Amino acid sequence: MNTDKKKIIVAVDGYSSSGKSTMARRLAKATGYRYIDSGAMYRAVTLYALDNNLIDDAGNIDKVALTRALDTIDIDFRIMNDGSQHTTLNGNDVEREIRSLRVSDNVSPIAAIAEVRHALVAKQQAMGRSKGIVMDGRDIGTTVFPSAELKLFVNAPAETRARRRFLEMTEKGNHVSYEDVLANVVNRDRIDETREESPLRRADDAIDLDNSQMSVDQQDAWLLDRFNETIAKL
Ligand code: DC
């Protein structure tokens, strides 16, 4: 049997802080697939724009200059000794910086620019050319890989997602209020759902997962079942 023929693309989409990255990363590890965090790519472009003064203090973006620079922005992923994956921007490890509040606060408008999306979608499609990939994001099952063999759409109530994010942030020593985190989650949902260019939308053929009542182990088992079912049907 040619096992290459059995490789698939897994698209994991969903709302912010729904746990989709953890889920996608764990599924990739369990199946030996490559994991791609597409959100990290939008974050890396945002970092580039900030570091090159293409976003002013009021948040205005120099779209013309950014669009011109897109060809020169090289984004990749590096596997570290501990197995974790770090994002690189023009060869530099930017994993920590892209998770900063400075980047989080500016990424939504950058991700809404059509030229940025076209460039990153093309890169993402190239990464999936030989399949064997799990990619998470907002538009993976609808725009990047509309014919992905397995599409998952992850959701949980905004309050559950905000509680998770709040715990994560306070554990890291960030002093934030639950109310502020909830407001940020609700606001990001609104921006992601209402932007003109590839808004967050569930693909018609996606399988829904509300993981609010699931443990990580239960979620892993559920995912592997869906994966094996999909492979068996090929
Ligand atoms: O998943 P995340 O929070 O790291 O995503 C960062 C931002 O990028 C967020 O504003 C949504 C956006 N994004 C997107 O528009 N399309 C994707 N495929 C992935 C992320």
Residues whose N, C-alpha, C, O or C-beta is under 5 A from the ligand:
A	BS01	DC	S38 G39 A40 Y42 V107 S108 A111 D136 G137 R138 D139
